[in-house]
Amino acid sequence: MERMDDDSTNSKLDALWLEYRNAFPDPEPSANFMPNLWQKIEARRVETTSVFRRLAQACVMATVAATLIIVVLIPRIQREPVYTATYVDILDAAHPMDAAQLLDSGDVQ
């Protein structure tokens, strides 16, 4: 019984191999077989890496643009503050009389 199963499995496998050989015949051997094969491999590799290369170039350009904005525009935007005096200096300039003068003049209520 076991021998019959092996024979039927082998015949099915042989039929499968025959069908495979008919579907995919051997390429014609020539001196250019390997160079042509490598050209096909390289062409596929270039197609897939070109997408990543373009993405990397876009990221680099965005980084360069952001760096230029940071280096050139931000210092121009950040100018010296409008007010160079403190709040106390402004109050002192607005009211030149000090507390002792106010008490002497009698204007304090």
C-alpha positions as CSV (number, residue, x, y, z in Angstrom):
1,M,0.0,0.0,0.0
2,E,2.8,2.4,0.9
3,R,4.6,1.7,-2.3
4,M,1.5,2.6,-4.4
5,D,1.3,6.0,-2.6
6,D,4.9,6.7,-3.4
7,D,4.4,5.9,-7.0
8,S,1.3,8.1,-7.4
9,T,3.0,11.0,-5.5
10,N,6.1,10.6,-7.8
11,S,4.0,10.6,-10.9
12,K,2.1,13.7,-9.8
13,L,5.3,15.4,-9.0
14,D,6.8,14.5,-12.4
15,A,3.7,15.8,-14.1
16,L,4.0,19.0,-12.1
17,W,7.7,19.4,-13.1
18,L,6.9,18.8,-16.8
19,E,4.1,21.4,-16.7
20,Y,6.5,23.8,-15.0
21,R,9.2,23.3,-17.7
22,N,6.6,23.8,-20.4
23,A,5.4,27.0,-18.8
24,F,8.9,28.4,-18.2
25,P,11.4,27.2,-20.8
26,D,15.1,27.6,-20.2
27,P,16.6,30.8,-21.5
28,E,18.9,30.5,-24.5
29,P,22.4,30.3,-23.2
30,S,24.7,33.1,-24.6
31,A,27.7,35.1,-23.6
32,N,25.4,38.1,-22.6
33,F,23.1,36.1,-20.3
34,M,24.6,37.3,-17.0
35,P,25.2,40.9,-18.1
36,N,21.6,41.1,-19.3
37,L,20.4,39.6,-16.1
38,W,22.3,42.1,-14.0
39,Q,21.0,45.0,-16.2
40,K,17.5,43.9,-15.5
41,I,18.2,43.6,-11.7
42,E,19.8,47.1,-11.7
43,A,16.9,48.6,-13.6
44,R,14.5,47.4,-11.0
45,R,16.7,48.5,-8.1
46,V,17.0,52.0,-9.6
47,E,13.2,52.3,-9.9
48,T,12.7,51.5,-6.2
49,T,15.6,53.6,-4.9
50,S,14.6,56.6,-7.0
51,V,11.5,57.0,-4.9
52,F,13.5,57.1,-1.7
53,R,16.1,59.3,-3.3
54,R,13.5,61.9,-4.3
55,L,11.9,61.7,-0.8
56,A,15.4,62.3,0.8
57,Q,16.1,65.2,-1.6
58,A,12.8,66.8,-0.7
59,C,13.5,66.4,3.0
60,V,17.0,68.0,2.6
61,M,15.6,70.9,0.6
62,A,12.9,71.5,3.3
63,T,15.6,71.4,6.0
64,V,17.7,73.9,4.0
65,A,14.8,76.2,3.6
66,A,13.9,76.0,7.3
67,T,17.5,76.7,8.2
68,L,17.6,79.8,6.0
69,I,14.4,81.1,7.4
70,I,15.7,80.6,11.0
71,V,19.1,82.2,10.2
72,V,18.0,85.1,8.0
73,L,14.4,86.1,8.9
74,I,14.2,85.6,12.6
75,P,17.0,88.0,13.6
76,R,15.4,90.6,11.3
77,I,12.0,90.1,13.0
78,Q,13.5,90.3,16.5
79,R,14.4,94.0,16.9
80,E,15.3,95.9,20.0
81,P,12.4,96.4,22.3
82,V,10.4,99.6,21.8
83,Y,10.7,100.5,25.5
84,T,14.2,100.7,26.8
85,A,13.2,102.1,30.2
86,T,11.6,100.2,33.1
87,Y,8.2,100.9,34.5
88,V,9.7,102.7,37.5
89,D,11.8,104.9,35.3
90,I,8.7,105.9,33.3
91,L,6.8,106.7,36.5
92,D,9.7,108.7,37.8
93,A,9.9,110.8,34.7
94,A,6.1,111.4,34.7
95,H,6.2,112.6,38.4
96,P,9.4,114.5,38.9
97,M,8.5,115.5,42.5
98,D,9.6,113.0,45.1
99,A,7.8,112.1,48.2
100,A,9.6,114.7,50.4
101,Q,8.7,117.5,48.0
102,L,5.0,116.4,48.0
103,L,5.0,116.5,51.8
104,D,6.5,120.0,51.9
105,S,4.2,121.4,49.3
106,G,1.1,120.2,51.2
107,D,-0.6,118.9,48.1
108,V,-1.1,115.5,49.7
109,Q,-4.5,114.8,50.9
